[in-house]
Amino acid sequence: MKLGVFTVLFADKKLEDMLDNVKDAGLDAVEIGTGGNPGNAHCQMDELLENREKRKEFKDKIESRGLTISAFSCHDNPVSPNKTQAKASHETFIKTVRLAEMLDVPVVNTFSGTPGSNEDSKYPNWPVTPWPTEYSDILKWQWEEKLIPYWKEQGQFAEDHGVKVGLELHAGFLVHTPHTMLKLREATNHAIGANLDPSHLWWQGIDPVAAIKILGKADAIHHFHAKDTYIDQDNVNMYGLTDMQPYGEVQTRAWSFRSVGYGHSMQEWTNIVSALRTYGYDYVISIEHEDPIMSIEEGFHAAVKNLKQVNISEPPAAMWWA
């Protein structure tokens, strides 16, 4: 597998400076934001869509440094009840898929999204309990009337353009577990898969290795994020895992995102990398940095160092011993 980075953490750097930083760190790939929550600091999408020479220049800057683009990312809520947000999210996704096709980028990452509770809602509603039964009714309506119809159409659009969609399993959105990922995939097509991030699994109580086995057997892992999570059990006992405190309240939060190796042991990360290889994923491990107690550079380089220790980069050997 190759190592890369989700370049949103370097949004304050020019494209060339960001790429030099990634190259100097010894990485192989970049995941670049095209809009939505990641922003578009390194990708002026409209300009690239309209101008072949600009696309060539953009691609040359990346490839001349020995790098590739693992994915374009436009995480947002395309089924939001806020029609302005939903429209902007959808248009960004469509443009991103088209640009990905033009630049031979195989994956576009985003969120599944979350609708409201009915057609008149102003805000998203994320049901997480089956009772009172109103929540179950809302969830059924969201899937049948909003989520499946939207992604059935967009999954076909992505497939027609030779692009896979990596939906990040993230709380607050309807696709947030292996089950919901496979449920949507079954209702749409195989262009729909996971941008699997173990940091969002750990705090839900899901073992990432088990999730890799489940999704890998279905060939449903399109991309992978490397980010850790520290669980503070004392604070879990007070606030529960659905802790609503701001991320900056590190001392009292039940869990916090951490750089790779600072939430779980390197043995755990070895198990994750081995499971990815065993169950068919042989693409990019993309570092995402959202550590609240480390600087960007220190957290980034810590993740690079730790992943280089456990990554499997070469093809497996023939079983000469058997």
LONUKOL-479080 format. One line per 3 residues: their letters; for each residue y, z, x of C-alpha. Coordinates in nm, 2 decimals. Layout:
! LONUKOL-479080
a> Y/Z/X  ...
! end
This chain:
! LONUKOL-479080
mkl> 0.00/0.00/0.00  0.36/-0.05/0.10  0.64/0.21/0.10
gvf> 0.97/0.15/-0.06  1.27/0.33/-0.21  1.46/0.32/-0.54
tvl> 1.80/0.23/-0.39  2.01/0.40/-0.66  2.04/0.70/-0.42
fad> 2.24/0.48/-0.19  2.48/0.35/-0.46  2.78/0.44/-0.24
kkl> 2.67/0.20/0.03  2.72/-0.18/0.05  2.41/-0.39/0.00
edm> 2.39/-0.48/0.37  2.43/-0.12/0.48  2.18/0.01/0.23
ldn> 1.92/-0.25/0.35  1.98/-0.16/0.71  1.92/0.21/0.62
vkd> 1.60/0.12/0.45  1.48/-0.10/0.73  1.57/0.16/0.99
agl> 1.36/0.42/0.80  1.06/0.19/0.85  1.01/0.10/0.48
dav> 0.88/-0.22/0.34  1.05/-0.26/0.00  1.35/-0.19/-0.22
eig> 1.36/-0.12/-0.60  1.70/-0.23/-0.71  1.90/-0.13/-1.02
tgg> 2.04/-0.40/-1.24  2.21/-0.19/-1.50  2.15/0.09/-1.75
npg> 2.11/0.44/-1.61  2.04/0.32/-1.25  2.36/0.11/-1.25
nah> 2.40/-0.22/-1.06  2.57/-0.12/-0.73  2.35/-0.36/-0.53
cqm> 2.29/-0.64/-0.78  2.57/-0.82/-0.96  2.33/-0.97/-1.21
del> 2.56/-1.21/-1.40  2.68/-1.37/-1.08  2.32/-1.41/-0.95
len> 2.20/-1.56/-1.28  2.47/-1.82/-1.27  2.47/-1.92/-0.91
rek> 2.17/-2.05/-0.71  2.35/-2.01/-0.38  2.43/-1.65/-0.45
rke> 2.07/-1.58/-0.54  1.96/-1.74/-0.21  2.21/-1.54/-0.02
fkd> 2.10/-1.22/-0.19  1.73/-1.28/-0.13  1.79/-1.38/0.24
kie> 1.97/-1.05/0.31  1.66/-0.87/0.19  1.40/-1.09/0.35
srg> 1.58/-1.13/0.68  1.52/-0.75/0.73  1.15/-0.78/0.66
lti> 1.19/-0.62/0.31  1.08/-0.73/-0.03  1.20/-0.63/-0.38
saf> 0.92/-0.43/-0.55  1.10/-0.42/-0.89  1.43/-0.45/-1.07
sch> 1.51/-0.14/-1.28  1.73/-0.11/-1.59  1.62/0.22/-1.74
dnp> 1.79/0.27/-2.08  1.71/0.31/-2.45  1.67/-0.03/-2.61
vsp> 1.57/0.12/-2.95  1.85/0.37/-2.97  2.00/0.43/-3.31
nkt> 2.33/0.38/-3.13  2.36/0.01/-3.19  2.61/-0.05/-2.91
qak> 2.38/0.12/-2.66  2.07/-0.06/-2.79  2.24/-0.40/-2.77
ash> 2.36/-0.34/-2.42  2.02/-0.21/-2.31  1.84/-0.50/-2.46
etf> 2.07/-0.76/-2.31  2.04/-0.60/-1.97  1.66/-0.61/-2.00
ikt> 1.66/-0.98/-2.10  1.88/-1.07/-1.81  1.68/-0.86/-1.57
vrl> 1.36/-1.03/-1.67  1.52/-1.37/-1.62  1.66/-1.28/-1.28
aem> 1.32/-1.13/-1.18  1.16/-1.47/-1.26  1.41/-1.65/-1.05
ldv> 1.37/-1.43/-0.75  0.99/-1.38/-0.77  1.02/-1.01/-0.85
pvv> 0.70/-0.92/-1.03  0.81/-0.60/-1.21  1.10/-0.48/-1.43
ntf> 1.11/-0.10/-1.48  1.27/0.07/-1.78  1.21/0.33/-2.05
sgt> 1.03/0.27/-2.37  1.32/0.42/-2.56  1.34/0.66/-2.86
pgs> 1.48/0.57/-3.20  1.64/0.80/-3.45  1.46/0.97/-3.74
ned> 1.56/0.69/-3.99  1.78/0.39/-4.03  2.09/0.60/-4.08
sky> 2.05/0.82/-3.77  2.32/0.85/-3.51  2.11/1.01/-3.23
pnw> 1.76/0.97/-3.09  1.49/1.20/-3.22  1.20/1.29/-2.99
pvt> 0.93/1.47/-3.20  0.70/1.69/-3.00  0.51/1.89/-3.26
pwp> 0.31/1.77/-3.56  0.43/2.04/-3.79  0.64/2.08/-4.00
tey> 0.50/1.75/-4.12  0.84/1.58/-4.12  0.81/1.54/-3.75
sdi> 0.48/1.35/-3.79  0.64/1.13/-4.05  0.93/1.06/-3.82
lkw> 0.70/0.97/-3.53  0.49/0.74/-3.74  0.80/0.56/-3.86
qwe> 0.94/0.53/-3.51  0.63/0.37/-3.37  0.55/0.14/-3.66
ekl> 0.90/0.02/-3.75  1.09/0.04/-3.42  0.89/0.08/-3.10
ipy> 0.59/-0.15/-3.15  0.79/-0.44/-3.31  1.05/-0.43/-3.02
wke> 0.80/-0.42/-2.74  0.56/-0.67/-2.90  0.85/-0.92/-2.88
qgq> 0.97/-0.81/-2.53  0.62/-0.79/-2.39  0.57/-1.15/-2.49
fae> 0.90/-1.25/-2.35  0.81/-1.08/-2.02  0.47/-1.25/-2.01
dhg> 0.63/-1.59/-2.08  0.85/-1.54/-1.77  0.57/-1.42/-1.54
vkv> 0.70/-1.06/-1.52  0.54/-0.72/-1.58  0.72/-0.44/-1.75
gle> 0.68/-0.09/-1.59  0.76/0.17/-1.85  0.84/0.51/-1.69
lha> 0.64/0.79/-1.85  0.94/1.02/-1.91  1.00/1.30/-2.15
gfl> 1.26/1.23/-2.42  1.11/0.88/-2.48  0.82/0.79/-2.70
vht> 0.61/0.66/-2.40  0.57/0.97/-2.19  0.19/1.03/-2.14
pht> -0.11/0.82/-2.05  -0.21/0.82/-2.42  0.13/0.69/-2.54
mlk> 0.13/0.43/-2.27  -0.21/0.29/-2.36  -0.12/0.31/-2.73
lre> 0.18/0.09/-2.69  -0.01/-0.15/-2.45  -0.29/-0.19/-2.70
atn> -0.03/-0.27/-2.98  0.16/-0.52/-2.76  0.01/-0.70/-2.45
hai> -0.09/-0.64/-2.09  0.25/-0.73/-1.96  0.34/-0.38/-2.07
gan> 0.22/-0.11/-1.83  0.34/0.20/-1.64  0.59/0.28/-1.38
ldp> 0.40/0.59/-1.30  0.60/0.89/-1.17  0.40/1.20/-1.10
shl> 0.71/1.42/-1.12  0.73/1.37/-1.50  0.36/1.44/-1.54
wwq> 0.34/1.77/-1.35  0.58/1.96/-1.57  0.41/1.83/-1.88
gid> 0.08/1.99/-1.75  -0.07/1.65/-1.67  -0.27/1.60/-1.35
pva> -0.13/1.29/-1.18  -0.47/1.20/-1.02  -0.63/1.22/-1.37
aik> -0.35/1.00/-1.51  -0.40/0.75/-1.23  -0.77/0.73/-1.31
ilg> -0.70/0.68/-1.69  -0.44/0.41/-1.64  -0.59/0.25/-1.34
kad> -0.92/0.19/-1.52  -0.71/0.00/-1.78  -0.52/-0.19/-1.51
aih> -0.21/-0.04/-1.66  -0.02/0.07/-1.35  0.25/-0.19/-1.26
hfh> 0.46/0.02/-1.03  0.47/0.38/-0.88  0.75/0.63/-0.81
akd> 0.71/0.89/-0.54  0.89/1.21/-0.65  0.77/1.57/-0.66
tyi> 0.82/1.86/-0.90  0.83/2.23/-0.82  0.70/2.46/-1.10
dqd> 0.84/2.81/-1.10  0.59/3.00/-1.31  0.82/3.31/-1.34
nvn> 1.08/3.09/-1.50  0.82/2.91/-1.71  0.73/3.24/-1.86
myg> 1.09/3.28/-1.97  1.20/2.93/-2.07  0.88/2.73/-2.12
ltd> 0.82/2.38/-1.98  1.06/2.22/-2.22  1.34/2.40/-2.04
mqp> 1.68/2.27/-2.16  1.89/2.43/-1.88  2.09/2.18/-1.67
yge> 1.91/2.06/-1.36  2.16/2.24/-1.14  2.04/2.58/-1.25
vqt> 1.77/2.58/-0.99  1.73/2.96/-0.97  1.64/2.99/-1.33
raw> 1.49/2.66/-1.43  1.12/2.64/-1.51  1.08/2.33/-1.29
sfr> 1.29/2.12/-1.06  1.25/1.77/-0.91  1.18/1.79/-0.54
svg> 1.13/1.55/-0.25  0.77/1.45/-0.17  0.58/1.75/-0.03
ygh> 0.83/2.01/-0.15  0.67/2.07/-0.49  0.30/2.01/-0.42
smq> 0.09/2.01/-0.11  0.03/1.71/0.12  -0.33/1.74/0.02
ewt> -0.23/1.67/-0.34  -0.03/1.37/-0.23  -0.33/1.25/-0.02
niv> -0.53/1.27/-0.34  -0.27/1.07/-0.53  -0.26/0.79/-0.27
sal> -0.64/0.78/-0.26  -0.67/0.77/-0.64  -0.42/0.48/-0.65
rty> -0.63/0.28/-0.40  -0.96/0.37/-0.56  -0.85/0.27/-0.91
gyd> -0.70/-0.06/-0.82  -0.33/-0.01/-0.74  -0.24/-0.17/-0.41
yvi> 0.13/-0.24/-0.44  0.45/-0.03/-0.36  0.50/0.34/-0.36
sie> 0.87/0.36/-0.43  1.06/0.68/-0.33  1.29/0.83/-0.59
hed> 1.52/1.11/-0.47  1.65/1.36/-0.72  1.61/1.69/-0.52
pim> 1.89/1.94/-0.62  1.88/2.15/-0.30  1.86/1.87/-0.03
sie> 2.11/1.61/0.08  2.03/1.25/0.01  1.95/1.16/0.37
egf> 1.74/1.47/0.44  1.55/1.44/0.12  1.50/1.07/0.17
haa> 1.38/1.10/0.53  1.15/1.40/0.43  0.99/1.18/0.17
vkn> 0.95/0.89/0.41  0.79/1.12/0.68  0.55/1.28/0.44
lkq> 0.44/0.96/0.27  0.38/0.79/0.60  0.14/1.07/0.68
vni> -0.08/1.00/0.38  -0.03/0.63/0.29  -0.31/0.39/0.31
sep> -0.16/0.06/0.43  -0.45/-0.14/0.55  -0.73/-0.30/0.35
paa> -1.06/-0.11/0.34  -1.32/-0.19/0.59  -1.66/-0.33/0.50
mww> -1.92/-0.05/0.46  -2.07/-0.11/0.80  -2.24/0.23/0.79
a> -2.45/0.15/0.47
! end
